[in-house]
Amino acid sequence: MVILSDKKLAYETEMDDVIVGFSEDNEPIWLEILNVSGGFLPRLNHIVKRAIATEVSVV
């Protein structure tokens, strides 16, 4: 879980493997990442590798 703010939780929404908690003014206040080792980290690794490859090819 990543806490972004100490505001009071109004509602939460699940987006794929991430649950986002929002305040009354629709500000994200926390993120709960589900299935970290099986889903989130492999996708993050792919995104980072693709970004690095793009950066190297631009230079």
Secondary structure as UniProt FT lines:
FT   STRAND          2..3
FT   STRAND          11..15
FT   TURN            16..17
FT   STRAND          18..22
FT   TURN            24..25
FT   STRAND          28..33
FT   HELIX           36..40
FT   HELIX           41..58
//
